[in-house]
Amino acid sequence: MNTDPWTTGRRPENGTGPHEDLPEGLYESLYGDPAEAPSNGPEGDDVIRPYGDTTDDGMVQLSFTLPLPHGPRAEGAALQLARRMGMERPLVVHSKAVGGTDFSFFVVYGAVTHTVDLDRVVVAERDYPLLSAKEADAAVRDRLGRRLVVLGACIGTDAHTVGIDAILNIKGFAGEKGLEYYRQMRVLNLGAQVPVGELVRRAGAERADAVLVSQAVTQRDAHLTNVRELSAELRASFAEDERPLLVVGGPRFDPAAAAALGADRIFGRGTTPGDVASYLVHALVPAAAPVVPAAVLEDVG
C-alpha cells in the first residue's frame, strides 16, 4: 500500500514528513480535506482523468524552476520531484538555464494516477443577471436615483494598470465598453501604486459606492497582503452601512476567497466590464422587480 504523502496527497498521521511545515489550512487548500479523501471503491460516470494521447491516459505537462545549475543533476532532481508529485514515467521534454547559472527551468511530461470527481468540484458561480450597459444604466437611474461613484486603482507597489484600465477605461475590453462609458456611473481611475491610506481617504472624499482594485504583482503574496490591509482600513474608516463595496480583480486571485480576504467580490481571469457593472448593480442598487436582460425578452417574444 502506498503511504507516501507526496503521491497519495494525504497528510502524514504522525505530523512529520514533507508537508509538516505547511501553514495552517494550506495543505487542505492544495490537497483537499483528508477526511474527504476518495475511497478505493468503483468510480462513477462523473470521474475523469487528464487526456494526452488517448482517453484516460492521465498525461499532463508540468513546468517549474529549480535552484540548480542546468545539467544532468538538475534534470534528475526535476524527475524526482515529478515522481514525488504523483507522476508516473515522467520525461523532461525541455530544460534550459535561467537567471544566470544558478537556476534551471523544466517542462516535464508524464502520467498521473489522480482523478477528478466532478461531483466535488466547487466554483464561484455568477448569481446575478448579466446586463447590457443600457440595462445597467436604467436600473441605476430608476431604482437608485443618482449616479454610482466608482473608484479604481492598483495599490501598493503594483504598477500594472492593464487590468484596471480594461474595466474602467471607455475603450474597455473584449468588445465591451468600460465603466466610463456608463452614463449612470462616475468613474475615477487613480492609476498605479496608490497607497492604501490615500485610496481610503479618496473613497471618503468622493463618497464612493465601490472601490475596485486590480493586483498583478503576486511575489510573496503581496496581492493578498494588500487586499487584507485595504479591507481592514476601509472597515476602520467607515461605518458598516456606509463602507464602499470592495471589488478585487487579478489573474491569481481565487474568486472563492473573497470572504477570507475581506472583499465583497473577487473577479479572476477573463472578467469583462459588463461582469463588473452587472455585479455593482446587483449589490448596490435597491431591489425591485427583477431586471430581465433584453436578450431574454427577445427570446420570449
N, C-alpha and C positions, 0 to 999 in steps of 0.2 A: 504493500500500500504506500502510495506516495504521500509523505507528510511534509515535504519541503514547502515552506510558506511562499517561496519565490515562484513556485509553479502552481500551487494549489490555490493561492490567493487567500489563505487563511492565516490569521494571526497566531503565532506560537502560543500554546497554552501556558508555558512556563514563564512567559514575559520576556524571553530572550530571543535573539535571532536578528535577522537583517532589518526588521521593522520595529524593533523595540524603542527606537528614539524618535519615531514619528510623532508630531504634535497631536494633541487631543482632537479627535474627530477626523484627522486627515486619512488615517487608514481606512475607516469606513467610507469616506468620500471616494477613495481610489478603488477599493475592492468590494464595497458593499458591506452590510452588516453580516458578520459570520453566522449569526443566528438564523439568517435567512438564506444561507448557502443552499444551492440546489441539491437535491438528493441524487442518488445514483440510479433512480428508477427510470422507467421508459420516458422518452421525450415526446412531447405533444407536437401538434402541427405548427405551433407558434414559436418554435425554437429554430433559429437559423445559424449558419456558420458563414464565415467570410468566403468569398468567391475569388479565385485567382485564375486558374486554367480550366478547372472543371467544377461542377456543382459540389458544394460541401467539402472542397479540399482544404479549407481553412487557411489558405495562403494570404499573408499580409506583408506589407512593406513598412519598415520602420527606419527612421533617420534620427541620428543623435550625434553628439560630440563628446569625446573623452579627452581628459587632460593628459595625453600621452603623445610623445613624438611619433610621427607617422612611420609605420613599418610593420614587420610581421608580428611583433609582440602586441602592438596596438590592435591589429586585426584579430589576434587570438583573444584579447580582452573583450573586443566587441562581440565575438561569437559566444564567449562565456556569459556575458550579460544577456544576450538574446536567449540563450538556453534557460537561464535562471528566471527569465520573464515568461517562460512557458512556450517558447518557440521550439519546434522540432525541425531538425535538419536545416538550421539556418545557414545562409550563404551571404558573405559580404559581396554585394554586387557593385559597390562603388565606395571608394575611400580616397581622401586627399588630406594634405596638411592644411591647417587653417590657423590664422593668428600667429604667424611666425613658425616656430619649430616645436612648440610645446603642446599643440592640440591637434587632434585628428577628427575629421568628420566622416561618418559612415552611413551607408544605406544598406540595410540588411533585409533579406527576403527569406521567408520560411513559413511553415505551417504552425498554427496554434490549435490547441485542443479545446480552448474555451468556446462556449456557445453564447448566443444571445437569446434570452427568453423575452419575447415581445410583450408578454402579459405583464412584465415587471418594468417596462420602460416608462419613465416618468419625464414629462416635458412640460414647460410652461406654455399653456395654450392661450391664444388671444380670446378674452372673454367679453369683447365689446365689438360692435359692428364697425367695419371699415368704411369710412365716409369719404366722399369727394370733398374738394376744397369748398365748393358751393354749399354742400350739405353741412359741413362743419361751421362755416360762417353763419348760416341760417340758424343753426342750433344755438350758437353763442349770442347772436343778436336777439333772437326771440325769447330765449329762456334765461339768459343772464342779464341782458340789457346794457352791457358795456363790453369793451374790448378786453380780452385776456392779455395780461402782461407777462411776457416770457423772456427770461434772461438765459444766455448761454455762454459757456466758457470752457477752456481747458485749464485745469488747476494745477498747482504745484509747479514742477519743472517741465511739465508736458507742453511742448511747442508744436504738436501735431494737430493742426486745425482742420484737416481734411474732413474728418468725421462730423464735427460740429457745423462746419460750413455746408456740408452736404444736406444737413437737416434744416438749417436756418436760412441760408442764402436763397434769394429768389430763384436763382438758376436751378437749385435743387439737385436731385439725384435720381437715376433710374427712370427718367422720363417724367418725374413728378416735380412740381414746383415746391420750393422750400417754404418754411413758415412765414417768411417775409412777404410772400405772395398773398397770404390770407388777409382779407380786409378787416376781420374782427380780431386780429392779434397784433399787439405792439411788441415787436421783437428787438431786443438789444443783444448784439453779439459782442462780448467783451474780449474775444480773441484768446491768445495763448498766455500761459504762465501767469495766470491770475492767482494771487494769494487767496487762501480760503477766507481769511478775515475780510479782505476787500470785497469778495463776492457776496458775503453775508451782509456787509454794510450796504452795498448797492441794491441787494434784494429788498432791504428795508426802505431805502430811499425811493426806490421805484415802485414800491408796493407790489412786488412781483407775485403773480399767482403760481408760477412754476420756475424752477431753476433746472436747466439742462446742462449736464456735464459730460464731456467726452474725454476718455482716457485711453491713450495708445501706449504710453510708457508703462511697462509692467515689471521692469527689473526689481527684484527683491519685493515683489508685491506692492510696489508704490501705488498702483491704481486702487488697491483695496484699502491701503492706509489713508490715502487722500479722501476717498469717499466716506470712510468712517469718521474722519476728522470733520469734514463738511457737514455730515449729518448731525454730529454732536453739537457743532456750533449753531446750526440752524435751530435745533431744539432748545438750546440755551438762550437764544436771542429772541425767539418768538413764542407766544402762547400757542398751544397745540392747534387751536381753531383758526389761528392766523398764520401759521407756518406755510411757506411756499412748498408746493409739491416738489420733491427731489426726484428727477428722472436722470438716469445714468446710462451711458452707452459706450461700447468699445468692443473690439474683436475678442478679447479674452475674459469677458465677464460671463458668469453663469446666470442666465435670467432667473433661475430658481433661488438665487442667493440674495434677493432684494431685502428681505426681512433681516437677514444676518448682517447686512452691511448698513442697515438703517435707511435704505432708499425706498421710495414708493414704487418704482418700476425700474427694471433693467432691460435694455434692448441690446441684442447682440448683432452678429454679422448679418448683412443683408437688410437691415432696417431702412425703411424709406420715410420721407417726410409725412406721407399720409398715415403711416403706422403711428407716428408720434402725435400728430394732430388729432387723430381719432381717439387716442388714449386721453389726451388733455380734455377733450370734450366730455368723454365718458367720466373722468374723475373730477372735473371742476364745474361742469355746467349742471344746474339743478335738474333733477329727474322730471320728466314729463312723459307724454306718450312716447313710446319707443321711436327712435329715428330709424326709419327704414330706408336703406340705400336705394337710390334711383334705379339701379340695375335690377333690384329685386322687384320693384314696382312694374318695370317694363316687362319682366318675365310673367308676372301675374296678369298684366293687361293682355 
